[in-house]
Amino acid sequence: MIKIVAKGIFYEDKIDEALKLYEELVIKSQKENGCISYNLFRDVNDKTILTMIEEWESREAHNIHKNTEHFTRIVPLVSNLRKSSELNIYELIL
């Protein structure tokens, strides 16, 4: 099992646009084989920080996800709306 934490700091005037794009991404990704969970979170102290926390059965399932139509279309659009981003991939060890 792997967990993905994808954090983005968005331009304040682009949050609504990002949320609309993320809504489609979340709905479609949650239906994929191998997806355990796929949810978007907002920082309680800074509304410009959005973080996607994903859990996948395997790296293979995640790799398939990264090549889906919705991922390859939406992620570049979201990237244009944020100031910066950080991506961490974790594997379960205990």
PyMOL commands that place a pseudoatom at each C-alpha (Angstrom):
pseudoatom trace, name=CA, resn=MET, resi=1, chain=A, elem=C, hetatm=0, pos=[0.000, 0.000, 0.000]
pseudoatom trace, name=CA, resn=ILE, resi=2, chain=A, elem=C, hetatm=0, pos=[1.149, 3.540, -0.723]
pseudoatom trace, name=CA, resn=LYS, resi=3, chain=A, elem=C, hetatm=0, pos=[-0.062, 6.942, 0.385]
pseudoatom trace, name=CA, resn=ILE, resi=4, chain=A, elem=C, hetatm=0, pos=[0.335, 10.097, -1.694]
pseudoatom trace, name=CA, resn=VAL, resi=5, chain=A, elem=C, hetatm=0, pos=[0.297, 13.576, -0.168]
pseudoatom trace, name=CA, resn=ALA, resi=6, chain=A, elem=C, hetatm=0, pos=[0.108, 16.288, -2.833]
pseudoatom trace, name=CA, resn=LYS, resi=7, chain=A, elem=C, hetatm=0, pos=[0.082, 19.789, -1.344]
pseudoatom trace, name=CA, resn=GLY, resi=8, chain=A, elem=C, hetatm=0, pos=[-0.468, 22.943, -3.338]
pseudoatom trace, name=CA, resn=ILE, resi=9, chain=A, elem=C, hetatm=0, pos=[-0.442, 26.617, -2.437]
pseudoatom trace, name=CA, resn=PHE, resi=10, chain=A, elem=C, hetatm=0, pos=[-2.894, 28.322, -4.754]
pseudoatom trace, name=CA, resn=TYR, resi=11, chain=A, elem=C, hetatm=0, pos=[-3.402, 31.874, -5.927]
pseudoatom trace, name=CA, resn=GLU, resi=12, chain=A, elem=C, hetatm=0, pos=[-6.264, 33.260, -3.851]
pseudoatom trace, name=CA, resn=ASP, resi=13, chain=A, elem=C, hetatm=0, pos=[-8.326, 34.231, -6.883]
pseudoatom trace, name=CA, resn=LYS, resi=14, chain=A, elem=C, hetatm=0, pos=[-7.942, 30.738, -8.392]
pseudoatom trace, name=CA, resn=ILE, resi=15, chain=A, elem=C, hetatm=0, pos=[-9.258, 28.625, -5.488]
pseudoatom trace, name=CA, resn=ASP, resi=16, chain=A, elem=C, hetatm=0, pos=[-12.806, 28.248, -6.847]
pseudoatom trace, name=CA, resn=GLU, resi=17, chain=A, elem=C, hetatm=0, pos=[-11.504, 27.200, -10.254]
pseudoatom trace, name=CA, resn=ALA, resi=18, chain=A, elem=C, hetatm=0, pos=[-9.168, 24.671, -8.637]
pseudoatom trace, name=CA, resn=LEU, resi=19, chain=A, elem=C, hetatm=0, pos=[-11.970, 23.233, -6.489]
pseudoatom trace, name=CA, resn=LYS, resi=20, chain=A, elem=C, hetatm=0, pos=[-14.162, 22.703, -9.543]
pseudoatom trace, name=CA, resn=LEU, resi=21, chain=A, elem=C, hetatm=0, pos=[-11.383, 20.822, -11.330]
pseudoatom trace, name=CA, resn=TYR, resi=22, chain=A, elem=C, hetatm=0, pos=[-10.529, 18.807, -8.232]
pseudoatom trace, name=CA, resn=GLU, resi=23, chain=A, elem=C, hetatm=0, pos=[-14.169, 17.781, -7.820]
pseudoatom trace, name=CA, resn=GLU, resi=24, chain=A, elem=C, hetatm=0, pos=[-14.108, 15.912, -11.124]
pseudoatom trace, name=CA, resn=LEU, resi=25, chain=A, elem=C, hetatm=0, pos=[-10.676, 14.440, -10.383]
pseudoatom trace, name=CA, resn=VAL, resi=26, chain=A, elem=C, hetatm=0, pos=[-11.773, 13.127, -6.976]
pseudoatom trace, name=CA, resn=ILE, resi=27, chain=A, elem=C, hetatm=0, pos=[-15.040, 11.613, -8.217]
pseudoatom trace, name=CA, resn=LYS, resi=28, chain=A, elem=C, hetatm=0, pos=[-13.399, 9.786, -11.125]
pseudoatom trace, name=CA, resn=SER, resi=29, chain=A, elem=C, hetatm=0, pos=[-10.290, 8.708, -9.204]
pseudoatom trace, name=CA, resn=GLN, resi=30, chain=A, elem=C, hetatm=0, pos=[-12.308, 7.212, -6.332]
pseudoatom trace, name=CA, resn=LYS, resi=31, chain=A, elem=C, hetatm=0, pos=[-13.877, 4.819, -8.860]
pseudoatom trace, name=CA, resn=GLU, resi=32, chain=A, elem=C, hetatm=0, pos=[-10.539, 3.450, -10.109]
pseudoatom trace, name=CA, resn=ASN, resi=33, chain=A, elem=C, hetatm=0, pos=[-9.387, -0.077, -9.379]
pseudoatom trace, name=CA, resn=GLY, resi=34, chain=A, elem=C, hetatm=0, pos=[-6.806, -0.053, -6.620]
pseudoatom trace, name=CA, resn=CYS, resi=35, chain=A, elem=C, hetatm=0, pos=[-7.958, 3.237, -5.083]
pseudoatom trace, name=CA, resn=ILE, resi=36, chain=A, elem=C, hetatm=0, pos=[-8.492, 2.896, -1.338]
pseudoatom trace, name=CA, resn=SER, resi=37, chain=A, elem=C, hetatm=0, pos=[-9.126, 6.587, -0.706]
pseudoatom trace, name=CA, resn=TYR, resi=38, chain=A, elem=C, hetatm=0, pos=[-8.747, 9.835, -2.631]
pseudoatom trace, name=CA, resn=ASN, resi=39, chain=A, elem=C, hetatm=0, pos=[-9.751, 13.056, -0.892]
pseudoatom trace, name=CA, resn=LEU, resi=40, chain=A, elem=C, hetatm=0, pos=[-9.044, 16.769, -1.026]
pseudoatom trace, name=CA, resn=PHE, resi=41, chain=A, elem=C, hetatm=0, pos=[-8.377, 18.709, 2.178]
pseudoatom trace, name=CA, resn=ARG, resi=42, chain=A, elem=C, hetatm=0, pos=[-8.090, 22.436, 2.864]
pseudoatom trace, name=CA, resn=ASP, resi=43, chain=A, elem=C, hetatm=0, pos=[-5.797, 23.878, 5.528]
pseudoatom trace, name=CA, resn=VAL, resi=44, chain=A, elem=C, hetatm=0, pos=[-7.883, 25.277, 8.401]
pseudoatom trace, name=CA, resn=ASN, resi=45, chain=A, elem=C, hetatm=0, pos=[-5.598, 28.304, 8.838]
pseudoatom trace, name=CA, resn=ASP, resi=46, chain=A, elem=C, hetatm=0, pos=[-4.819, 29.120, 5.188]
pseudoatom trace, name=CA, resn=LYS, resi=47, chain=A, elem=C, hetatm=0, pos=[-7.550, 28.595, 2.596]
pseudoatom trace, name=CA, resn=THR, resi=48, chain=A, elem=C, hetatm=0, pos=[-5.032, 28.810, -0.246]
pseudoatom trace, name=CA, resn=ILE, resi=49, chain=A, elem=C, hetatm=0, pos=[-3.475, 25.483, 0.780]
pseudoatom trace, name=CA, resn=LEU, resi=50, chain=A, elem=C, hetatm=0, pos=[-5.184, 22.431, -0.715]
pseudoatom trace, name=CA, resn=THR, resi=51, chain=A, elem=C, hetatm=0, pos=[-3.848, 18.937, -0.135]
pseudoatom trace, name=CA, resn=MET, resi=52, chain=A, elem=C, hetatm=0, pos=[-4.835, 15.749, -1.911]
pseudoatom trace, name=CA, resn=ILE, resi=53, chain=A, elem=C, hetatm=0, pos=[-4.338, 12.673, 0.251]
pseudoatom trace, name=CA, resn=GLU, resi=54, chain=A, elem=C, hetatm=0, pos=[-4.547, 9.412, -1.660]
pseudoatom trace, name=CA, resn=GLU, resi=55, chain=A, elem=C, hetatm=0, pos=[-4.211, 5.780, -0.687]
pseudoatom trace, name=CA, resn=TRP, resi=56, chain=A, elem=C, hetatm=0, pos=[-3.568, 3.097, -3.302]
pseudoatom trace, name=CA, resn=GLU, resi=57, chain=A, elem=C, hetatm=0, pos=[-3.302, -0.673, -3.075]
pseudoatom trace, name=CA, resn=SER, resi=58, chain=A, elem=C, hetatm=0, pos=[0.030, -0.605, -4.939]
pseudoatom trace, name=CA, resn=ARG, resi=59, chain=A, elem=C, hetatm=0, pos=[2.455, 1.547, -6.897]
pseudoatom trace, name=CA, resn=GLU, resi=60, chain=A, elem=C, hetatm=0, pos=[1.163, -0.168, -10.023]
pseudoatom trace, name=CA, resn=ALA, resi=61, chain=A, elem=C, hetatm=0, pos=[-2.388, 1.022, -9.301]
pseudoatom trace, name=CA, resn=HIS, resi=62, chain=A, elem=C, hetatm=0, pos=[-1.073, 4.544, -8.771]
pseudoatom trace, name=CA, resn=ASN, resi=63, chain=A, elem=C, hetatm=0, pos=[0.911, 4.412, -12.004]
pseudoatom trace, name=CA, resn=ILE, resi=64, chain=A, elem=C, hetatm=0, pos=[-2.226, 3.400, -13.895]
pseudoatom trace, name=CA, resn=HIS, resi=65, chain=A, elem=C, hetatm=0, pos=[-4.053, 6.318, -12.249]
pseudoatom trace, name=CA, resn=LYS, resi=66, chain=A, elem=C, hetatm=0, pos=[-1.385, 8.774, -13.409]
pseudoatom trace, name=CA, resn=ASN, resi=67, chain=A, elem=C, hetatm=0, pos=[-2.066, 7.738, -17.011]
pseudoatom trace, name=CA, resn=THR, resi=68, chain=A, elem=C, hetatm=0, pos=[-5.857, 8.056, -16.949]
pseudoatom trace, name=CA, resn=GLU, resi=69, chain=A, elem=C, hetatm=0, pos=[-7.578, 10.609, -19.161]
pseudoatom trace, name=CA, resn=HIS, resi=70, chain=A, elem=C, hetatm=0, pos=[-8.931, 12.607, -16.234]
pseudoatom trace, name=CA, resn=PHE, resi=71, chain=A, elem=C, hetatm=0, pos=[-5.553, 12.782, -14.467]
pseudoatom trace, name=CA, resn=THR, resi=72, chain=A, elem=C, hetatm=0, pos=[-3.540, 13.757, -17.552]
pseudoatom trace, name=CA, resn=ARG, resi=73, chain=A, elem=C, hetatm=0, pos=[-6.127, 16.413, -18.469]
pseudoatom trace, name=CA, resn=ILE, resi=74, chain=A, elem=C, hetatm=0, pos=[-6.911, 17.933, -15.057]
pseudoatom trace, name=CA, resn=VAL, resi=75, chain=A, elem=C, hetatm=0, pos=[-3.548, 17.964, -13.267]
pseudoatom trace, name=CA, resn=PRO, resi=76, chain=A, elem=C, hetatm=0, pos=[-1.847, 20.319, -15.770]
pseudoatom trace, name=CA, resn=LEU, resi=77, chain=A, elem=C, hetatm=0, pos=[-4.821, 22.696, -15.500]
pseudoatom trace, name=CA, resn=VAL, resi=78, chain=A, elem=C, hetatm=0, pos=[-4.595, 22.669, -11.701]
pseudoatom trace, name=CA, resn=SER, resi=79, chain=A, elem=C, hetatm=0, pos=[-0.842, 23.238, -11.885]
pseudoatom trace, name=CA, resn=ASN, resi=80, chain=A, elem=C, hetatm=0, pos=[-1.419, 26.579, -13.615]
pseudoatom trace, name=CA, resn=LEU, resi=81, chain=A, elem=C, hetatm=0, pos=[-3.535, 27.788, -10.678]
pseudoatom trace, name=CA, resn=ARG, resi=82, chain=A, elem=C, hetatm=0, pos=[-0.999, 27.344, -7.886]
pseudoatom trace, name=CA, resn=LYS, resi=83, chain=A, elem=C, hetatm=0, pos=[2.108, 29.142, -6.695]
pseudoatom trace, name=CA, resn=SER, resi=84, chain=A, elem=C, hetatm=0, pos=[3.920, 26.031, -5.545]
pseudoatom trace, name=CA, resn=SER, resi=85, chain=A, elem=C, hetatm=0, pos=[3.470, 22.353, -4.840]
pseudoatom trace, name=CA, resn=GLU, resi=86, chain=A, elem=C, hetatm=0, pos=[4.995, 19.453, -2.966]
pseudoatom trace, name=CA, resn=LEU, resi=87, chain=A, elem=C, hetatm=0, pos=[4.488, 15.756, -3.620]
pseudoatom trace, name=CA, resn=ASN, resi=88, chain=A, elem=C, hetatm=0, pos=[5.411, 12.974, -1.219]
pseudoatom trace, name=CA, resn=ILE, resi=89, chain=A, elem=C, hetatm=0, pos=[4.887, 9.255, -1.779]
pseudoatom trace, name=CA, resn=TYR, resi=90, chain=A, elem=C, hetatm=0, pos=[4.919, 7.004, 1.261]
pseudoatom trace, name=CA, resn=GLU, resi=91, chain=A, elem=C, hetatm=0, pos=[4.958, 3.240, 1.558]
pseudoatom trace, name=CA, resn=LEU, resi=92, chain=A, elem=C, hetatm=0, pos=[3.580, 1.403, 4.560]
pseudoatom trace, name=CA, resn=ILE, resi=93, chain=A, elem=C, hetatm=0, pos=[6.375, -0.116, 6.611]
pseudoatom trace, name=CA, resn=LEU, resi=94, chain=A, elem=C, hetatm=0, pos=[4.718, -1.014, 9.935]
for i in range(1, 94): cmd.bond("trace and resi %d" % i, "trace and resi %d" % (i + 1))
show_as sticks, trace
zoom trace
